[in-house]
Amino acid sequence: MIYKGVEYTVTAVAPGIWKWQFRIGDKVVSGKTEAKLNLLAIRRVQLRIDRELKKVERE
């Protein structure tokens, strides 16, 4: 999936556990989140992408 020009993935690991990953420039960011719904997990990743993009803008 793509959000604001950043390609990311969200994959179910176990019921309610989602693994995610995205890349901004050379930096790869990944992690896990707990959410019952896949749309909630996707939204959390999008918020994380927003934070990382703001961090890059400041630098």
mmCIF file of the N, C-alpha and C atoms, coordinates in Angstrom:
data_MODEL
# 
_entry.id   MODEL 
# 
loop_
_atom_site.group_PDB 
_atom_site.id 
_atom_site.type_symbol 
_atom_site.label_atom_id 
_atom_site.label_alt_id 
_atom_site.label_comp_id 
_atom_site.label_asym_id 
_atom_site.label_entity_id 
_atom_site.label_seq_id 
_atom_site.pdbx_PDB_ins_code 
_atom_site.Cartn_x 
_atom_site.Cartn_y 
_atom_site.Cartn_z 
_atom_site.occupancy 
_atom_site.B_iso_or_equiv 
_atom_site.pdbx_formal_charge 
_atom_site.auth_seq_id 
_atom_site.auth_comp_id 
_atom_site.auth_asym_id 
_atom_site.auth_atom_id 
_atom_site.pdbx_PDB_model_num 
ATOM 1   N N  . MET A 1 1  ? 0.834  -1.164  0.000  1.00 0.00 ? 1  MET A N  1 
ATOM 2   C CA . MET A 1 1  ? 0.000  0.000   0.000  1.00 0.00 ? 1  MET A CA 1 
ATOM 3   C C  . MET A 1 1  ? 0.889  1.241   0.000  1.00 0.00 ? 1  MET A C  1 
ATOM 4   N N  . ILE A 1 2  ? 0.325  2.355   -0.445 1.00 0.00 ? 2  ILE A N  1 
ATOM 5   C CA . ILE A 1 2  ? 1.083  3.597   -0.499 1.00 0.00 ? 2  ILE A CA 1 
ATOM 6   C C  . ILE A 1 2  ? 0.304  4.683   0.232  1.00 0.00 ? 2  ILE A C  1 
ATOM 7   N N  . TYR A 1 3  ? 1.010  5.432   1.082  1.00 0.00 ? 3  TYR A N  1 
ATOM 8   C CA . TYR A 1 3  ? 0.433  6.552   1.823  1.00 0.00 ? 3  TYR A CA 1 
ATOM 9   C C  . TYR A 1 3  ? 1.413  7.713   1.752  1.00 0.00 ? 3  TYR A C  1 
ATOM 10  N N  . LYS A 1 4  ? 0.970  8.824   1.185  1.00 0.00 ? 4  LYS A N  1 
ATOM 11  C CA . LYS A 1 4  ? 1.812  10.018  1.030  1.00 0.00 ? 4  LYS A CA 1 
ATOM 12  C C  . LYS A 1 4  ? 3.138  9.704   0.345  1.00 0.00 ? 4  LYS A C  1 
ATOM 13  N N  . GLY A 1 5  ? 3.090  8.828   -0.648 1.00 0.00 ? 5  GLY A N  1 
ATOM 14  C CA . GLY A 1 5  ? 4.285  8.484   -1.403 1.00 0.00 ? 5  GLY A CA 1 
ATOM 15  C C  . GLY A 1 5  ? 5.196  7.473   -0.730 1.00 0.00 ? 5  GLY A C  1 
ATOM 16  N N  . VAL A 1 6  ? 4.785  6.956   0.427  1.00 0.00 ? 6  VAL A N  1 
ATOM 17  C CA . VAL A 1 6  ? 5.588  5.976   1.163  1.00 0.00 ? 6  VAL A CA 1 
ATOM 18  C C  . VAL A 1 6  ? 4.905  4.614   1.038  1.00 0.00 ? 6  VAL A C  1 
ATOM 19  N N  . GLU A 1 7  ? 5.650  3.644   0.523  1.00 0.00 ? 7  GLU A N  1 
ATOM 20  C CA . GLU A 1 7  ? 5.102  2.290   0.407  1.00 0.00 ? 7  GLU A CA 1 
ATOM 21  C C  . GLU A 1 7  ? 5.266  1.574   1.737  1.00 0.00 ? 7  GLU A C  1 
ATOM 22  N N  . TYR A 1 8  ? 4.193  0.911   2.193  1.00 0.00 ? 8  TYR A N  1 
ATOM 23  C CA . TYR A 1 8  ? 4.234  0.201   3.463  1.00 0.00 ? 8  TYR A CA 1 
ATOM 24  C C  . TYR A 1 8  ? 3.461  -1.108  3.362  1.00 0.00 ? 8  TYR A C  1 
ATOM 25  N N  . THR A 1 9  ? 3.770  -2.011  4.302  1.00 0.00 ? 9  THR A N  1 
ATOM 26  C CA . THR A 1 9  ? 3.068  -3.289  4.363  1.00 0.00 ? 9  THR A CA 1 
ATOM 27  C C  . THR A 1 9  ? 2.536  -3.503  5.769  1.00 0.00 ? 9  THR A C  1 
ATOM 28  N N  . VAL A 1 10 ? 1.378  -4.143  5.842  1.00 0.00 ? 10 VAL A N  1 
ATOM 29  C CA . VAL A 1 10 ? 0.777  -4.539  7.117  1.00 0.00 ? 10 VAL A CA 1 
ATOM 30  C C  . VAL A 1 10 ? 0.351  -5.988  6.950  1.00 0.00 ? 10 VAL A C  1 
ATOM 31  N N  . THR A 1 11 ? 0.866  -6.870  7.819  1.00 0.00 ? 11 THR A N  1 
ATOM 32  C CA . THR A 1 11 ? 0.620  -8.301  7.704  1.00 0.00 ? 11 THR A CA 1 
ATOM 33  C C  . THR A 1 11 ? 0.137  -8.856  9.035  1.00 0.00 ? 11 THR A C  1 
ATOM 34  N N  . ALA A 1 12 ? -0.876 -9.709  8.991  1.00 0.00 ? 12 ALA A N  1 
ATOM 35  C CA . ALA A 1 12 ? -1.369 -10.355 10.211 1.00 0.00 ? 12 ALA A CA 1 
ATOM 36  C C  . ALA A 1 12 ? -0.381 -11.432 10.638 1.00 0.00 ? 12 ALA A C  1 
ATOM 37  N N  . VAL A 1 13 ? 0.041  -11.368 11.905 1.00 0.00 ? 13 VAL A N  1 
ATOM 38  C CA . VAL A 1 13 ? 0.973  -12.353 12.454 1.00 0.00 ? 13 VAL A CA 1 
ATOM 39  C C  . VAL A 1 13 ? 0.203  -13.389 13.260 1.00 0.00 ? 13 VAL A C  1 
ATOM 40  N N  . ALA A 1 14 ? -0.739 -12.908 14.049 1.00 0.00 ? 14 ALA A N  1 
ATOM 41  C CA . ALA A 1 14 ? -1.600 -13.747 14.890 1.00 0.00 ? 14 ALA A CA 1 
ATOM 42  C C  . ALA A 1 14 ? -2.909 -12.984 15.037 1.00 0.00 ? 14 ALA A C  1 
ATOM 43  N N  . PRO A 1 15 ? -3.934 -13.615 15.563 1.00 0.00 ? 15 PRO A N  1 
ATOM 44  C CA . PRO A 1 15 ? -5.189 -12.876 15.756 1.00 0.00 ? 15 PRO A CA 1 
ATOM 45  C C  . PRO A 1 15 ? -4.970 -11.633 16.622 1.00 0.00 ? 15 PRO A C  1 
ATOM 46  N N  . GLY A 1 16 ? -5.231 -10.474 16.030 1.00 0.00 ? 16 GLY A N  1 
ATOM 47  C CA . GLY A 1 16 ? -5.086 -9.219  16.760 1.00 0.00 ? 16 GLY A CA 1 
ATOM 48  C C  . GLY A 1 16 ? -3.682 -8.641  16.784 1.00 0.00 ? 16 GLY A C  1 
ATOM 49  N N  . ILE A 1 17 ? -2.714 -9.302  16.146 1.00 0.00 ? 17 ILE A N  1 
ATOM 50  C CA . ILE A 1 17 ? -1.325 -8.819  16.093 1.00 0.00 ? 17 ILE A CA 1 
ATOM 51  C C  . ILE A 1 17 ? -0.955 -8.575  14.624 1.00 0.00 ? 17 ILE A C  1 
ATOM 52  N N  . TRP A 1 18 ? -0.438 -7.382  14.351 1.00 0.00 ? 18 TRP A N  1 
ATOM 53  C CA . TRP A 1 18 ? -0.092 -6.999  12.989 1.00 0.00 ? 18 TRP A CA 1 
ATOM 54  C C  . TRP A 1 18 ? 1.358  -6.546  12.932 1.00 0.00 ? 18 TRP A C  1 
ATOM 55  N N  . LYS A 1 19 ? 2.073  -7.008  11.908 1.00 0.00 ? 19 LYS A N  1 
ATOM 56  C CA . LYS A 1 19 ? 3.458  -6.599  11.677 1.00 0.00 ? 19 LYS A CA 1 
ATOM 57  C C  . LYS A 1 19 ? 3.438  -5.604  10.528 1.00 0.00 ? 19 LYS A C  1 
ATOM 58  N N  . TRP A 1 20 ? 4.192  -4.523  10.674 1.00 0.00 ? 20 TRP A N  1 
ATOM 59  C CA . TRP A 1 20 ? 4.214  -3.491  9.648  1.00 0.00 ? 20 TRP A CA 1 
ATOM 60  C C  . TRP A 1 20 ? 5.639  -3.065  9.345  1.00 0.00 ? 20 TRP A C  1 
ATOM 61  N N  . GLN A 1 21 ? 5.801  -2.456  8.157  1.00 0.00 ? 21 GLN A N  1 
ATOM 62  C CA . GLN A 1 21 ? 7.117  -2.001  7.728  1.00 0.00 ? 21 GLN A CA 1 
ATOM 63  C C  . GLN A 1 21 ? 6.954  -0.939  6.653  1.00 0.00 ? 21 GLN A C  1 
ATOM 64  N N  . PHE A 1 22 ? 7.819  0.078   6.704  1.00 0.00 ? 22 PHE A N  1 
ATOM 65  C CA . PHE A 1 22 ? 7.872  1.065   5.637  1.00 0.00 ? 22 PHE A CA 1 
ATOM 66  C C  . PHE A 1 22 ? 9.282  1.622   5.539  1.00 0.00 ? 22 PHE A C  1 
ATOM 67  N N  . ARG A 1 23 ? 9.563  2.296   4.418  1.00 0.00 ? 23 ARG A N  1 
ATOM 68  C CA . ARG A 1 23 ? 10.896 2.846   4.157  1.00 0.00 ? 23 ARG A CA 1 
ATOM 69  C C  . ARG A 1 23 ? 10.747 4.308   3.737  1.00 0.00 ? 23 ARG A C  1 
ATOM 70  N N  . ILE A 1 24 ? 11.542 5.164   4.389  1.00 0.00 ? 24 ILE A N  1 
ATOM 71  C CA . ILE A 1 24 ? 11.635 6.572   4.000  1.00 0.00 ? 24 ILE A CA 1 
ATOM 72  C C  . ILE A 1 24 ? 13.112 6.828   3.719  1.00 0.00 ? 24 ILE A C  1 
ATOM 73  N N  . GLY A 1 25 ? 13.426 7.028   2.452  1.00 0.00 ? 25 GLY A N  1 
ATOM 74  C CA . GLY A 1 25 ? 14.826 7.181   2.061  1.00 0.00 ? 25 GLY A CA 1 
ATOM 75  C C  . GLY A 1 25 ? 15.569 5.879   2.301  1.00 0.00 ? 25 GLY A C  1 
ATOM 76  N N  . ASP A 1 26 ? 16.665 5.950   3.055  1.00 0.00 ? 26 ASP A N  1 
ATOM 77  C CA . ASP A 1 26 ? 17.445 4.752   3.371  1.00 0.00 ? 26 ASP A CA 1 
ATOM 78  C C  . ASP A 1 26 ? 16.998 4.100   4.668  1.00 0.00 ? 26 ASP A C  1 
ATOM 79  N N  . LYS A 1 27 ? 16.122 4.764   5.405  1.00 0.00 ? 27 LYS A N  1 
ATOM 80  C CA . LYS A 1 27 ? 15.708 4.287   6.726  1.00 0.00 ? 27 LYS A CA 1 
ATOM 81  C C  . LYS A 1 27 ? 14.489 3.365   6.613  1.00 0.00 ? 27 LYS A C  1 
ATOM 82  N N  . VAL A 1 28 ? 14.629 2.156   7.144  1.00 0.00 ? 28 VAL A N  1 
ATOM 83  C CA . VAL A 1 28 ? 13.525 1.200   7.192  1.00 0.00 ? 28 VAL A CA 1 
ATOM 84  C C  . VAL A 1 28 ? 13.001 1.168   8.617  1.00 0.00 ? 28 VAL A C  1 
ATOM 85  N N  . VAL A 1 29 ? 11.684 1.357   8.744  1.00 0.00 ? 29 VAL A N  1 
ATOM 86  C CA . VAL A 1 29 ? 11.041 1.350   10.057 1.00 0.00 ? 29 VAL A CA 1 
ATOM 87  C C  . VAL A 1 29 ? 10.060 0.186   10.076 1.00 0.00 ? 29 VAL A C  1 
ATOM 88  N N  . SER A 1 30 ? 10.104 -0.618  11.149 1.00 0.00 ? 30 SER A N  1 
ATOM 89  C CA . SER A 1 30 ? 9.187  -1.749  11.252 1.00 0.00 ? 30 SER A CA 1 
ATOM 90  C C  . SER A 1 30 ? 8.786  -1.947  12.699 1.00 0.00 ? 30 SER A C  1 
ATOM 91  N N  . GLY A 1 31 ? 7.720  -2.699  12.879 1.00 0.00 ? 31 GLY A N  1 
ATOM 92  C CA . GLY A 1 31 ? 7.255  -2.964  14.229 1.00 0.00 ? 31 GLY A CA 1 
ATOM 93  C C  . GLY A 1 31 ? 5.996  -3.803  14.219 1.00 0.00 ? 31 GLY A C  1 
ATOM 94  N N  . LYS A 1 32 ? 5.397  -3.907  15.388 1.00 0.00 ? 32 LYS A N  1 
ATOM 95  C CA . LYS A 1 32 ? 4.153  -4.660  15.552 1.00 0.00 ? 32 LYS A CA 1 
ATOM 96  C C  . LYS A 1 32 ? 3.154  -3.793  16.283 1.00 0.00 ? 32 LYS A C  1 
ATOM 97  N N  . THR A 1 33 ? 1.875  -4.042  16.031 1.00 0.00 ? 33 THR A N  1 
ATOM 98  C CA . THR A 1 33 ? 0.817  -3.339  16.739 1.00 0.00 ? 33 THR A CA 1 
ATOM 99  C C  . THR A 1 33 ? -0.314 -4.314  17.043 1.00 0.00 ? 33 THR A C  1 
ATOM 100 N N  . GLU A 1 34 ? -1.055 -4.022  18.094 1.00 0.00 ? 34 GLU A N  1 
ATOM 101 C CA . GLU A 1 34 ? -2.219 -4.825  18.453 1.00 0.00 ? 34 GLU A CA 1 
ATOM 102 C C  . GLU A 1 34 ? -3.475 -4.090  18.018 1.00 0.00 ? 34 GLU A C  1 
ATOM 103 N N  . ALA A 1 35 ? -4.312 -4.769  17.249 1.00 0.00 ? 35 ALA A N  1 
ATOM 104 C CA . ALA A 1 35 ? -5.577 -4.201  16.809 1.00 0.00 ? 35 ALA A CA 1 
ATOM 105 C C  . ALA A 1 35 ? -6.471 -5.339  16.343 1.00 0.00 ? 35 ALA A C  1 
ATOM 106 N N  . LYS A 1 36 ? -7.729 -5.253  16.694 1.00 0.00 ? 36 LYS A N  1 
ATOM 107 C CA . LYS A 1 36 ? -8.652 -6.302  16.258 1.00 0.00 ? 36 LYS A CA 1 
ATOM 108 C C  . LYS A 1 36 ? -8.979 -6.175  14.778 1.00 0.00 ? 36 LYS A C  1 
ATOM 109 N N  . LEU A 1 37 ? -9.029 -4.934  14.289 1.00 0.00 ? 37 LEU A N  1 
ATOM 110 C CA . LEU A 1 37 ? -9.390 -4.695  12.896 1.00 0.00 ? 37 LEU A CA 1 
ATOM 111 C C  . LEU A 1 37 ? -8.178 -4.299  12.071 1.00 0.00 ? 37 LEU A C  1 
ATOM 112 N N  . ASN A 1 38 ? -8.119 -4.797  10.845 1.00 0.00 ? 38 ASN A N  1 
ATOM 113 C CA . ASN A 1 38 ? -6.985 -4.450  9.989  1.00 0.00 ? 38 ASN A CA 1 
ATOM 114 C C  . ASN A 1 38 ? -6.972 -2.971  9.643  1.00 0.00 ? 38 ASN A C  1 
ATOM 115 N N  . LEU A 1 39 ? -8.130 -2.341  9.526  1.00 0.00 ? 39 LEU A N  1 
ATOM 116 C CA . LEU A 1 39 ? -8.159 -0.915  9.205  1.00 0.00 ? 39 LEU A CA 1 
ATOM 117 C C  . LEU A 1 39 ? -7.564 -0.075  10.324 1.00 0.00 ? 39 LEU A C  1 
ATOM 118 N N  . LEU A 1 40 ? -7.741 -0.507  11.555 1.00 0.00 ? 40 LEU A N  1 
ATOM 119 C CA . LEU A 1 40 ? -7.148 0.211   12.679 1.00 0.00 ? 40 LEU A CA 1 
ATOM 120 C C  . LEU A 1 40 ? -5.624 0.066   12.652 1.00 0.00 ? 40 LEU A C  1 
ATOM 121 N N  . ALA A 1 41 ? -5.148 -1.109  12.338 1.00 0.00 ? 41 ALA A N  1 
ATOM 122 C CA . ALA A 1 41 ? -3.700 -1.328  12.231 1.00 0.00 ? 41 ALA A CA 1 
ATOM 123 C C  . ALA A 1 41 ? -3.123 -0.471  11.106 1.00 0.00 ? 41 ALA A C  1 
ATOM 124 N N  . ILE A 1 42 ? -3.813 -0.402  9.995  1.00 0.00 ? 42 ILE A N  1 
ATOM 125 C CA . ILE A 1 42 ? -3.366 0.414   8.865  1.00 0.00 ? 42 ILE A CA 1 
ATOM 126 C C  . ILE A 1 42 ? -3.314 1.883   9.267  1.00 0.00 ? 42 ILE A C  1 
ATOM 127 N N  . ARG A 1 43 ? -4.323 2.352   9.961  1.00 0.00 ? 43 ARG A N  1 
ATOM 128 C CA . ARG A 1 43 ? -4.364 3.755   10.391 1.00 0.00 ? 43 ARG A CA 1 
ATOM 129 C C  . ARG A 1 43 ? -3.198 4.072   11.328 1.00 0.00 ? 43 ARG A C  1 
ATOM 130 N N  . ARG A 1 44 ? -2.876 3.155   12.216 1.00 0.00 ? 44 ARG A N  1 
ATOM 131 C CA . ARG A 1 44 ? -1.757 3.366   13.135 1.00 0.00 ? 44 ARG A CA 1 
ATOM 132 C C  . ARG A 1 44 ? -0.434 3.478   12.384 1.00 0.00 ? 44 ARG A C  1 
ATOM 133 N N  . VAL A 1 45 ? -0.274 2.681   11.346 1.00 0.00 ? 45 VAL A N  1 
ATOM 134 C CA . VAL A 1 45 ? 0.945  2.762   10.533 1.00 0.00 ? 45 VAL A CA 1 
ATOM 135 C C  . VAL A 1 45 ? 0.986  4.097   9.798  1.00 0.00 ? 45 VAL A C  1 
ATOM 136 N N  . GLN A 1 46 ? -0.141 4.543   9.289  1.00 0.00 ? 46 GLN A N  1 
ATOM 137 C CA . GLN A 1 46 ? -0.187 5.826   8.596  1.00 0.00 ? 46 GLN A CA 1 
ATOM 138 C C  . GLN A 1 46 ? 0.179  6.973   9.531  1.00 0.00 ? 46 GLN A C  1 
ATOM 139 N N  . LEU A 1 47 ? -0.276 6.925   10.765 1.00 0.00 ? 47 LEU A N  1 
ATOM 140 C CA . LEU A 1 47 ? 0.088  7.949   11.742 1.00 0.00 ? 47 LEU A CA 1 
ATOM 141 C C  . LEU A 1 47 ? 1.588  7.920   12.025 1.00 0.00 ? 47 LEU A C  1 
ATOM 142 N N  . ARG A 1 48 ? 2.146  6.719   12.085 1.00 0.00 ? 48 ARG A N  1 
ATOM 143 C CA . ARG A 1 48 ? 3.595  6.585   12.299 1.00 0.00 ? 48 ARG A CA 1 
ATOM 144 C C  . ARG A 1 48 ? 4.370  7.160   11.111 1.00 0.00 ? 48 ARG A C  1 
ATOM 145 N N  . ILE A 1 49 ? 3.876  6.928   9.904  1.00 0.00 ? 49 ILE A N  1 
ATOM 146 C CA . ILE A 1 49 ? 4.504  7.495   8.708  1.00 0.00 ? 49 ILE A CA 1 
ATOM 147 C C  . ILE A 1 49 ? 4.469  9.021   8.788  1.00 0.00 ? 49 ILE A C  1 
ATOM 148 N N  . ASP A 1 50 ? 3.339  9.580   9.204  1.00 0.00 ? 50 ASP A N  1 
ATOM 149 C CA . ASP A 1 50 ? 3.240  11.038  9.359  1.00 0.00 ? 50 ASP A CA 1 
ATOM 150 C C  . ASP A 1 50 ? 4.308  11.562  10.317 1.00 0.00 ? 50 ASP A C  1 
ATOM 151 N N  . ARG A 1 51 ? 4.500  10.884  11.456 1.00 0.00 ? 51 ARG A N  1 
ATOM 152 C CA . ARG A 1 51 ? 5.497  11.304  12.441 1.00 0.00 ? 51 ARG A CA 1 
ATOM 153 C C  . ARG A 1 51 ? 6.906  11.256  11.857 1.00 0.00 ? 51 ARG A C  1 
ATOM 154 N N  . GLU A 1 52 ? 7.208  10.182  11.136 1.00 0.00 ? 52 GLU A N  1 
ATOM 155 C CA . GLU A 1 52 ? 8.541  10.043  10.555 1.00 0.00 ? 52 GLU A CA 1 
ATOM 156 C C  . GLU A 1 52 ? 8.795  11.085  9.471  1.00 0.00 ? 52 GLU A C  1 
ATOM 157 N N  . LEU A 1 53 ? 7.757  11.398  8.677  1.00 0.00 ? 53 LEU A N  1 
ATOM 158 C CA . LEU A 1 53 ? 7.914  12.423  7.644  1.00 0.00 ? 53 LEU A CA 1 
ATOM 159 C C  . LEU A 1 53 ? 8.155  13.795  8.257  1.00 0.00 ? 53 LEU A C  1 
ATOM 160 N N  . LYS A 1 54 ? 7.482  14.096  9.362  1.00 0.00 ? 54 LYS A N  1 
ATOM 161 C CA . LYS A 1 54 ? 7.704  15.368  10.063 1.00 0.00 ? 54 LYS A CA 1 
ATOM 162 C C  . LYS A 1 54 ? 9.125  15.431  10.607 1.00 0.00 ? 54 LYS A C  1 
ATOM 163 N N  . LYS A 1 55 ? 9.610  14.297  11.104 1.00 0.00 ? 55 LYS A N  1 
ATOM 164 C CA . LYS A 1 55 ? 10.973 14.232  11.628 1.00 0.00 ? 55 LYS A CA 1 
ATOM 165 C C  . LYS A 1 55 ? 11.986 14.518  10.508 1.00 0.00 ? 55 LYS A C  1 
ATOM 166 N N  . VAL A 1 56 ? 11.750 13.977  9.327  1.00 0.00 ? 56 VAL A N  1 
ATOM 167 C CA . VAL A 1 56 ? 12.648 14.181  8.185  1.00 0.00 ? 56 VAL A CA 1 
ATOM 168 C C  . VAL A 1 56 ? 12.608 15.650  7.756  1.00 0.00 ? 56 VAL A C  1 
ATOM 169 N N  . GLU A 1 57 ? 11.415 16.274  7.777  1.00 0.00 ? 57 GLU A N  1 
ATOM 170 C CA . GLU A 1 57 ? 11.297 17.681  7.400  1.00 0.00 ? 57 GLU A CA 1 
ATOM 171 C C  . GLU A 1 57 ? 12.115 18.580  8.304  1.00 0.00 ? 57 GLU A C  1 
ATOM 172 N N  . ARG A 1 58 ? 12.126 18.282  9.606  1.00 0.00 ? 58 ARG A N  1 
ATOM 173 C CA . ARG A 1 58 ? 12.835 19.104  10.577 1.00 0.00 ? 58 ARG A CA 1 
ATOM 174 C C  . ARG A 1 58 ? 14.355 19.020  10.418 1.00 0.00 ? 58 ARG A C  1 
ATOM 175 N N  . GLU A 1 59 ? 14.830 17.901  9.905  1.00 0.00 ? 59 GLU A N  1 
ATOM 176 C CA . GLU A 1 59 ? 16.288 17.707  9.778  1.00 0.00 ? 59 GLU A CA 1 
ATOM 177 C C  . GLU A 1 59 ? 16.870 18.382  8.564  1.00 0.00 ? 59 GLU A C  1 
# 
